Amino acid sequence: MADERVVYAQTVEALVRHILPPPQQRALQPQLKAMGIDLSRPLEVQYSLVEVWDRAALLAANTLFPGRSREDALHELGARFIEAFHHTLAGKAVIALGKVVGAEASIRRLEKIFRSGNNFTKVTVKKLGPGLFEVEMNEPHHSQTYVQGLLSRGLKLLGVERGEVTFLERQPQSCTFRIALGG
């Protein structure tokens, strides 16, 4: 089990305690419990990526954004996730440090940032020019739109109002984005 890909409690906390409103937490409690997230108890230290996190995130996206396409719902879930993660202890530290070191340094630290929430994300960052980066990530969560939403909203949390995250390419085990910090 040492090679199992897991997400840590703060990642699940952001999803089930901060994104889902209390009425939806209560309504989804039986489904979440069947997936391995028991809201009547303290959260576990870690959860399986495939067995728990992927299923719970899709459930949340479908519940929060009914009638939207899967990709649109996941994009918005990614955007809301980074805001919700900001309310966890680990997230507060990540965002506070990001505001101190700035957007460029935060982009260069993306692997460490993602690793505060899981044990498997690998990120390669190439600086293409002033304020312009190419970011390749292994194993994007459900879709590149989830990651794109997360990165876009993350830039705004760091104070980058005109930043842009563009999806470039998806490979079987990775996806690539261009991040432009604007002027």
Secondary structure as the mmCIF struct_conf table of DSSP 4:
data_model
#
loop_
_struct_conf.conf_type_id
_struct_conf.id
_struct_conf.beg_label_comp_id
_struct_conf.beg_label_asym_id
_struct_conf.beg_label_seq_id
_struct_conf.end_label_comp_id
_struct_conf.end_label_asym_id
_struct_conf.end_label_seq_id
TURN_TY1_P TURN_TY1_P1 ALA A 2 ASP A 3
STRN STRN1 VAL A 6 TYR A 8
HELX_RH_AL_P HELX_RH_AL_P1 ALA A 9 GLU A 13
HELX_RH_PI_P HELX_RH_PI_P1 ALA A 14 ILE A 19
BEND BEND1 LEU A 20 LEU A 20
HELX_RH_AL_P HELX_RH_AL_P2 PRO A 22 MET A 35
TURN_TY1_P TURN_TY1_P2 GLY A 36 GLY A 36
TURN_TY1_P TURN_TY1_P3 LEU A 39 SER A 40
BEND BEND2 ARG A 41 ARG A 41
HELX_LH_PP_P HELX_LH_PP_P1 PRO A 42 GLU A 44
BEND BEND3 VAL A 45 VAL A 45
STRN STRN2 GLN A 46 SER A 48
HELX_RH_PI_P HELX_RH_PI_P2 LEU A 49 TRP A 53
HELX_RH_AL_P HELX_RH_AL_P3 ASP A 54 LEU A 64
BEND BEND4 PHE A 65 PHE A 65
TURN_TY1_P TURN_TY1_P4 PRO A 66 GLY A 67
BEND BEND5 ARG A 68 ARG A 68
HELX_RH_AL_P HELX_RH_AL_P4 ARG A 70 PHE A 85
TURN_TY1_P TURN_TY1_P5 HIS A 86 HIS A 87
BEND BEND6 THR A 88 THR A 88
HELX_RH_AL_P HELX_RH_AL_P5 LEU A 89 VAL A 101
HELX_RH_AL_P HELX_RH_AL_P6 ALA A 103 ARG A 108
TURN_TY1_P TURN_TY1_P6 ARG A 109 ARG A 109
HELX_RH_AL_P HELX_RH_AL_P7 LEU A 110 ARG A 115
TURN_TY1_P TURN_TY1_P7 SER A 116 GLY A 117
STRN STRN3 ASN A 118 ASN A 118
BEND BEND7 ASN A 119 ASN A 119
STRN STRN4 VAL A 123 GLY A 129
TURN_TY1_P TURN_TY1_P8 PRO A 130 GLY A 131
STRN STRN5 LEU A 132 ASN A 138
BEND BEND8 GLU A 139 GLU A 139
BEND BEND9 HIS A 141 HIS A 142
HELX_RH_AL_P HELX_RH_AL_P8 GLN A 144 LEU A 157
TURN_TY1_P TURN_TY1_P9 LEU A 158 GLY A 159
TURN_TY1_P TURN_TY1_P10 GLU A 161 ARG A 162
STRN STRN6 GLU A 164 GLN A 171
TURN_TY1_P TURN_TY1_P11 PRO A 172 GLN A 173
STRN STRN7 SER A 174 ALA A 180
#
